[in-house]
Amino acid sequence: MSDELTPGQKAAQTKKRRAAASKAQQTRKRMNAFTKARAAEAASKEALRSYCEQHGWRVAFFEGKTGAPRTGIIDAIVFRVSRKDSDILDLRLVQLKGGKAGVSGAEITRLKEAVGTVAVDWLIAAFDGKSLHLLPNEPEI
Protein backbone atom coordinates (compact mmCIF):
# COMPACT_ATOMS: atom_id res chain seq x y z
CA MET A 1 0.00 0.00 0.00
CA SER A 2 1.19 3.45 -0.82
CA ASP A 3 1.10 6.28 1.69
CA GLU A 4 0.41 8.75 -1.10
CA LEU A 5 -3.04 10.32 -1.27
CA THR A 6 -5.06 10.47 -4.41
CA PRO A 7 -5.88 13.95 -5.72
CA GLY A 8 -9.48 13.54 -4.48
CA GLN A 9 -8.37 12.56 -0.98
CA LYS A 10 -5.92 15.46 -0.90
CA ALA A 11 -8.67 17.90 -1.89
CA ALA A 12 -11.04 16.51 0.78
CA GLN A 13 -8.36 16.81 3.45
CA THR A 14 -7.55 20.39 2.40
CA LYS A 15 -11.25 21.30 2.53
CA LYS A 16 -11.54 19.91 6.09
CA ARG A 17 -8.44 21.81 7.23
CA ARG A 18 -9.69 25.07 5.73
CA ALA A 19 -13.07 24.63 7.42
CA ALA A 20 -11.37 23.97 10.77
CA ALA A 21 -9.11 27.02 10.35
CA SER A 22 -12.11 29.20 9.49
CA LYS A 23 -14.01 27.97 12.54
CA ALA A 24 -10.98 28.63 14.78
CA GLN A 25 -10.66 32.16 13.40
CA GLN A 26 -14.32 32.89 14.15
CA THR A 27 -13.87 31.55 17.68
CA ARG A 28 -10.84 33.81 18.23
CA LYS A 29 -12.82 36.83 16.99
CA ARG A 30 -15.77 36.01 19.23
CA MET A 31 -13.60 35.39 22.27
CA ASN A 32 -11.73 38.60 21.62
CA ALA A 33 -15.03 40.52 21.50
CA PHE A 34 -16.16 38.79 24.71
CA THR A 35 -12.88 39.67 26.42
CA LYS A 36 -13.22 43.29 25.30
CA ALA A 37 -16.80 43.45 26.57
CA ARG A 38 -15.83 42.06 29.98
CA ALA A 39 -12.94 44.54 30.24
CA ALA A 40 -15.24 47.44 29.32
CA GLU A 41 -17.76 46.27 31.92
CA ALA A 42 -15.09 46.09 34.63
CA ALA A 43 -13.79 49.54 33.69
CA SER A 44 -17.27 51.09 33.79
CA LYS A 45 -17.93 49.54 37.22
CA GLU A 46 -14.66 50.88 38.57
CA ALA A 47 -15.33 54.34 37.11
CA LEU A 48 -18.79 54.44 38.74
CA ARG A 49 -17.37 53.16 42.04
CA SER A 50 -14.69 55.87 41.98
CA TYR A 51 -17.20 58.62 41.09
CA CYS A 52 -19.52 57.57 43.91
CA GLU A 53 -16.69 57.52 46.41
CA GLN A 54 -15.58 61.03 45.42
CA HIS A 55 -19.11 62.48 45.56
CA GLY A 56 -20.48 60.88 48.74
CA TRP A 57 -22.64 58.18 47.14
CA ARG A 58 -22.71 54.46 47.94
CA VAL A 59 -23.05 51.94 45.11
CA ALA A 60 -24.43 48.41 44.93
CA PHE A 61 -24.09 46.33 41.76
CA PHE A 62 -26.58 43.65 40.79
CA GLU A 63 -24.72 40.55 39.60
CA GLY A 64 -25.16 36.82 39.59
CA LYS A 65 -23.25 34.52 41.94
CA THR A 66 -20.49 34.16 39.35
CA GLY A 67 -20.05 37.93 39.07
CA ALA A 68 -21.71 38.06 35.68
CA PRO A 69 -24.16 40.90 35.12
CA ARG A 70 -27.77 39.93 35.57
CA THR A 71 -30.39 40.51 32.96
CA GLY A 72 -32.65 43.52 33.28
CA ILE A 73 -32.33 47.22 32.80
CA ILE A 74 -30.95 48.01 36.27
CA ASP A 75 -27.26 47.15 36.72
CA ALA A 76 -26.63 49.11 39.92
CA ILE A 77 -28.11 51.53 42.40
CA VAL A 78 -26.38 54.53 43.89
CA PHE A 79 -27.73 56.01 47.10
CA ARG A 80 -26.96 58.43 49.91
CA VAL A 81 -28.70 60.03 52.84
CA SER A 82 -29.95 63.43 51.74
CA ARG A 83 -27.68 66.32 52.60
CA LYS A 84 -30.66 68.47 53.61
CA ASP A 85 -32.69 65.97 55.65
CA SER A 86 -31.18 62.84 57.23
CA ASP A 87 -34.56 61.06 57.02
CA ILE A 88 -34.58 61.24 53.20
CA LEU A 89 -32.78 58.76 50.97
CA ASP A 90 -31.54 59.85 47.54
CA LEU A 91 -31.60 56.83 45.23
CA ARG A 92 -30.66 56.43 41.56
CA LEU A 93 -31.20 53.41 39.34
CA VAL A 94 -28.21 52.91 37.04
CA GLN A 95 -27.64 51.12 33.79
CA LEU A 96 -23.94 50.73 33.07
CA LYS A 97 -22.52 51.26 29.60
CA GLY A 98 -18.93 50.70 28.62
CA GLY A 99 -16.71 50.48 25.61
CA LYS A 100 -18.53 51.23 22.37
CA ALA A 101 -21.99 50.45 23.75
CA GLY A 102 -24.50 53.15 22.97
CA VAL A 103 -27.70 54.17 24.71
CA SER A 104 -30.95 53.52 22.89
CA GLY A 105 -34.26 55.27 23.32
CA ALA A 106 -35.87 51.98 24.32
CA GLU A 107 -33.35 51.56 27.17
CA ILE A 108 -34.04 55.06 28.44
CA THR A 109 -37.77 54.35 28.38
CA ARG A 110 -37.31 51.06 30.28
CA LEU A 111 -35.15 52.76 32.91
CA LYS A 112 -37.68 55.58 33.38
CA GLU A 113 -40.46 53.00 33.74
CA ALA A 114 -38.38 51.11 36.33
CA VAL A 115 -38.20 54.28 38.45
CA GLY A 116 -42.00 54.37 38.59
CA THR A 117 -42.26 50.73 39.67
CA VAL A 118 -39.72 50.66 42.49
CA ALA A 119 -41.20 48.89 45.50
CA VAL A 120 -40.34 50.71 48.73
CA ASP A 121 -41.24 49.54 52.20
CA TRP A 122 -39.79 49.71 55.70
CA LEU A 123 -38.11 47.03 57.76
CA ILE A 124 -36.60 46.79 61.24
CA ALA A 125 -33.86 44.24 61.81
CA ALA A 126 -33.32 43.60 65.53
CA PHE A 127 -30.58 41.28 66.75
CA ASP A 128 -30.99 40.12 70.37
CA GLY A 129 -27.59 38.43 70.64
CA LYS A 130 -28.93 35.05 69.51
CA SER A 131 -31.15 35.57 66.48
CA LEU A 132 -32.21 38.23 64.02
CA HIS A 133 -35.82 39.41 64.17
CA LEU A 134 -37.36 41.20 61.21
CA LEU A 135 -40.32 43.49 61.72
CA PRO A 136 -43.06 43.75 60.59
CA ASN A 137 -44.09 40.09 60.71
CA GLU A 138 -40.88 38.47 59.51
CA PRO A 139 -41.25 39.48 55.82
CA GLU A 140 -39.21 37.80 53.12
CA ILE A 141 -36.28 39.92 52.00
C-alpha positions as CSV (number, residue, x, y, z in Angstrom):
1,M,0.0,0.0,0.0
2,S,1.2,3.5,-0.8
3,D,1.1,6.3,1.7
4,E,0.4,8.7,-1.1
5,L,-3.0,10.3,-1.3
6,T,-5.1,10.5,-4.4
7,P,-5.9,13.9,-5.7
8,G,-9.5,13.5,-4.5
9,Q,-8.4,12.6,-1.0
10,K,-5.9,15.5,-0.9
11,A,-8.7,17.9,-1.9
12,A,-11.0,16.5,0.8
13,Q,-8.4,16.8,3.5
14,T,-7.5,20.4,2.4
15,K,-11.2,21.3,2.5
16,K,-11.5,19.9,6.1
17,R,-8.4,21.8,7.2
18,R,-9.7,25.1,5.7
19,A,-13.1,24.6,7.4
20,A,-11.4,24.0,10.8
21,A,-9.1,27.0,10.4
22,S,-12.1,29.2,9.5
23,K,-14.0,28.0,12.5
24,A,-11.0,28.6,14.8
25,Q,-10.7,32.2,13.4
26,Q,-14.3,32.9,14.1
27,T,-13.9,31.6,17.7
28,R,-10.8,33.8,18.2
29,K,-12.8,36.8,17.0
30,R,-15.8,36.0,19.2
31,M,-13.6,35.4,22.3
32,N,-11.7,38.6,21.6
33,A,-15.0,40.5,21.5
34,F,-16.2,38.8,24.7
35,T,-12.9,39.7,26.4
36,K,-13.2,43.3,25.3
37,A,-16.8,43.5,26.6
38,R,-15.8,42.1,30.0
39,A,-12.9,44.5,30.2
40,A,-15.2,47.4,29.3
41,E,-17.8,46.3,31.9
42,A,-15.1,46.1,34.6
43,A,-13.8,49.5,33.7
44,S,-17.3,51.1,33.8
45,K,-17.9,49.5,37.2
46,E,-14.7,50.9,38.6
47,A,-15.3,54.3,37.1
48,L,-18.8,54.4,38.7
49,R,-17.4,53.2,42.0
50,S,-14.7,55.9,42.0
51,Y,-17.2,58.6,41.1
52,C,-19.5,57.6,43.9
53,E,-16.7,57.5,46.4
54,Q,-15.6,61.0,45.4
55,H,-19.1,62.5,45.6
56,G,-20.5,60.9,48.7
57,W,-22.6,58.2,47.1
58,R,-22.7,54.5,47.9
59,V,-23.0,51.9,45.1
60,A,-24.4,48.4,44.9
61,F,-24.1,46.3,41.8
62,F,-26.6,43.7,40.8
63,E,-24.7,40.6,39.6
64,G,-25.2,36.8,39.6
65,K,-23.3,34.5,41.9
66,T,-20.5,34.2,39.3
67,G,-20.1,37.9,39.1
68,A,-21.7,38.1,35.7
69,P,-24.2,40.9,35.1
70,R,-27.8,39.9,35.6
71,T,-30.4,40.5,33.0
72,G,-32.6,43.5,33.3
73,I,-32.3,47.2,32.8
74,I,-30.9,48.0,36.3
75,D,-27.3,47.2,36.7
76,A,-26.6,49.1,39.9
77,I,-28.1,51.5,42.4
78,V,-26.4,54.5,43.9
79,F,-27.7,56.0,47.1
80,R,-27.0,58.4,49.9
81,V,-28.7,60.0,52.8
82,S,-29.9,63.4,51.7
83,R,-27.7,66.3,52.6
84,K,-30.7,68.5,53.6
85,D,-32.7,66.0,55.7
86,S,-31.2,62.8,57.2
87,D,-34.6,61.1,57.0
88,I,-34.6,61.2,53.2
89,L,-32.8,58.8,51.0
90,D,-31.5,59.8,47.5
91,L,-31.6,56.8,45.2
92,R,-30.7,56.4,41.6
93,L,-31.2,53.4,39.3
94,V,-28.2,52.9,37.0
95,Q,-27.6,51.1,33.8
96,L,-23.9,50.7,33.1
97,K,-22.5,51.3,29.6
98,G,-18.9,50.7,28.6
99,G,-16.7,50.5,25.6
100,K,-18.5,51.2,22.4
101,A,-22.0,50.5,23.8
102,G,-24.5,53.2,23.0
103,V,-27.7,54.2,24.7
104,S,-31.0,53.5,22.9
105,G,-34.3,55.3,23.3
106,A,-35.9,52.0,24.3
107,E,-33.3,51.6,27.2
108,I,-34.0,55.1,28.4
109,T,-37.8,54.3,28.4
110,R,-37.3,51.1,30.3
111,L,-35.2,52.8,32.9
112,K,-37.7,55.6,33.4
113,E,-40.5,53.0,33.7
114,A,-38.4,51.1,36.3
115,V,-38.2,54.3,38.5
116,G,-42.0,54.4,38.6
117,T,-42.3,50.7,39.7
118,V,-39.7,50.7,42.5
119,A,-41.2,48.9,45.5
120,V,-40.3,50.7,48.7
121,D,-41.2,49.5,52.2
122,W,-39.8,49.7,55.7
123,L,-38.1,47.0,57.8
124,I,-36.6,46.8,61.2
125,A,-33.9,44.2,61.8
126,A,-33.3,43.6,65.5
127,F,-30.6,41.3,66.8
128,D,-31.0,40.1,70.4
129,G,-27.6,38.4,70.6
130,K,-28.9,35.1,69.5
131,S,-31.1,35.6,66.5
132,L,-32.2,38.2,64.0
133,H,-35.8,39.4,64.2
134,L,-37.4,41.2,61.2
135,L,-40.3,43.5,61.7
136,P,-43.1,43.8,60.6
137,N,-44.1,40.1,60.7
138,E,-40.9,38.5,59.5
139,P,-41.2,39.5,55.8
140,E,-39.2,37.8,53.1
141,I,-36.3,39.9,52.0
